[in-house]
Each structure stands twice: as structure tokens, then as C-alpha cells.
Amino acid sequence: MTMMFEALSRASSFLEEAGEETEIASILLQHHTGYSRARLLAEMRSQIDESLLERYMEDVRTAASGVPVQHITGSEQFYGRRFHVNPDVLIPRPETEELVQHMLEQCRKPDASIVDIGTGSGIIAITLALELPESSVTAVDISERALATAERNAASLQADVTFLLGDLVSPVAGRTFDVLVSNPPYIPEGDRQSMKRNVTEHEPEGALFAGEDGLVIYRKLAASLPEMLTADGIAAFEIGDGQGEAVASLMKHALPEADVTVLRDINDRERIISVIRQPVRIRG
């Protein structure tokens, strides 16, 4: 019989030789055993069932081929909650948690009306709905399959979110919101060749790339802000590092009265454009 630590060591070496992260071996072993990280460490000298070992190593080989581990396990953690993920949606990144945290800190009304444009798996909309239970949250996506995943996540986490199918703000045209948030596609087409294969080959292209300069969606969203945001509304957008000045300029042009700020993430990379609309004071 094989010990747990032997299986983990074999899997880690296999992944390293394939150029993949060795941490995947631990994630998959937790997935197959149902153990927490602490329990797995405590069970390192225990024997692993041969049939379980066979299934585990099959998934390790799949991961070594470039398939994201989240697509193998079918889930990813975000803001302390587990979300269903699949090839129809972007895999949640830790950096997006900082976008959510910023919105929670800046939201001025506990019963705010919130819209999430390009919701994907629903992580932003669902998290805001759960953290701000008095709020009214609407989420939009152009992909029916993405919305199906988001609706599944909302149901499993018991989040009250209204999901709408359509392109960017078109499903909510004519409505105003206290909060607008979006993590849109922002990668320039020219970056495609330098990206990892587990991203370009397995995540939805429409959630990644946005034209030659990566700013196509931001231009459209900026144009919608004057009509969509309430007089003292706020908006925030996730951006790629190096896009801060360009995106901030778009937002400032759309809302000259707003306080527009480029925020950096924990790794000191440009990550968020914050837009805080200030009511226009009429003199006289």
C-alpha cells in the first residue's frame, strides 16, 4: 500500500517536471480525500486506498497537461466562500477580492442599488449581496452559460441577485444605480502569445481579451456612467497593471465632477479604478 506522503511526493514531482505548480498536488489530494489542509497534514503517514490513488493520479496527469485545477475540482474559493467554476467562466482571482473589499468600504448606503456588469461566475455580485443583505443587486452577462453558472452559485450560497442576459449595460438601460462594479475583459490582443496555456486554452476568450489596447470595454462603460450612476454614486473597475492612467482618463472625461483614483493591489500593481461621483453644487 502507498502512504499519503508518497502519493503527494510522486504527484508533486510529476507536476514539477511538466512545468506546473506543485501546490496543485495538495489541492487535488484534498479534493479526493475530502480532507482539510490540516487534516491532510495529519494523515501523511496513513495509507491511501489504491482505487483513490488511481483516480488521484489521473487528475494529476490531467493537471499536468495544462487543464486548470479549478476545472478538475469544479470549484474555487473567493472571499471565504466556495464557488462553482467551469470553462464557461473566468476562474476567480485573489486580486478581485480587493475590488470587492474596496466597494464594501466605499458603499455609502446599506440598501444600495448595485449592478455588476460582466458577472461571469457571479463572484462579485453574490459576495456584495451577501455582505450587504439590505442591498438590491443586479448582475449582467452576455453569456447564457456564464449566467447559468452564476445562478447556480447564487442558489447554493442563498444570495438574492437578479441576473439579466445581455451586452454590457443594455439590459439595464434607463435605470440608475448607487453602485456600478465590473471586472471586464482587459487584456490586449498582443499579450496572448506570452500568456500561460492553462489560461488561453481553457478560460473563455470573451472574458479575457478586449481589443488591441485592452480598453474597448472601459470606453463603453465610461460612456454609460453619466446616465447610470446616481448623483452620489460610486463605480469601480478592475484593470490590468499599466492601464491606470488610460482608464482613469476615460472615467474622468465621462464624469468630470467625480473623484477618480487608481488603486494598487497587495503586490503593488495597478488593479482598481475608483470613481466616486460628487453631486454638482449649483451656486446662487
Beta strands, then each sheet from edge to edge (+ up, - down):
strand 1: 2-3
strand 2: 47-48
strand 3: 75-78
strand 4: 81-84
strand 5: 113-117
strand 6: 136-141
strand 7: 161-165
strand 8: 177-182
strand 9: 229-238
strand 10: 259-264
strand 11: 270-276
sheet 1: 1+ 2-
sheet 2: 3+ 4-
sheet 3: 7+ 6+ 5+ 8+ 9+ 11- 10+
end
